[in-house]
């Protein structure tokens, strides 16, 4: 009796080879898509501005209390903390001559001005982080119905991607510098 392979004998060999080829194609496509995404986001940092060019709303501002949102737990311990960001912002404001208010000082001012920083960071499947940085100057405002809310008087933000989570501090510094320039422009003597 001759040793012939039947269709049933060959099928597992072909399926295994097809699986390996398909896995290679999908992994390659995934790698290409991820690389293109990283390149695109690295080259293009999108800036969004709201009221940033309208600096007259900052005129006469006595100072601000700095409020920083909590950083997500998935990047905590990776050298980007709420306390670190707050210190960075307050130091830059003080060095430029802008008064940093305590909570007690802020509530004594009718408009209760704050400088609000919100940084969102998400770790991707690879070594990269997608992030956004939003900074806004806000003051208390009374609505027509008599309620109080926070109204933005200046805002600026970034959206980007980085492989070094600590570099996000540079984007925060840039946004804070934009606020400082707007404030100094509105309050020049």
Buried (B, 14 or more C-beta within 10 A) or exposed (E): EEEEEEEEEEEEEEEEEEEEEEEEEEEEEEEEEBEEBBEEBEEEEEEEEEBBEEBEBBEEBBBBBBBBEEBEEEBEEBEBBBEBBBEBBBEBBEEBEBEBBEEEEBEEBEBBBBBBBBBBBEBBEEEBBBBBBBBBBBBBBEEEEEEEEBBBBBBBBBBBBBEBBEEBBEBBBBBBEBBBEBBBEBBEE
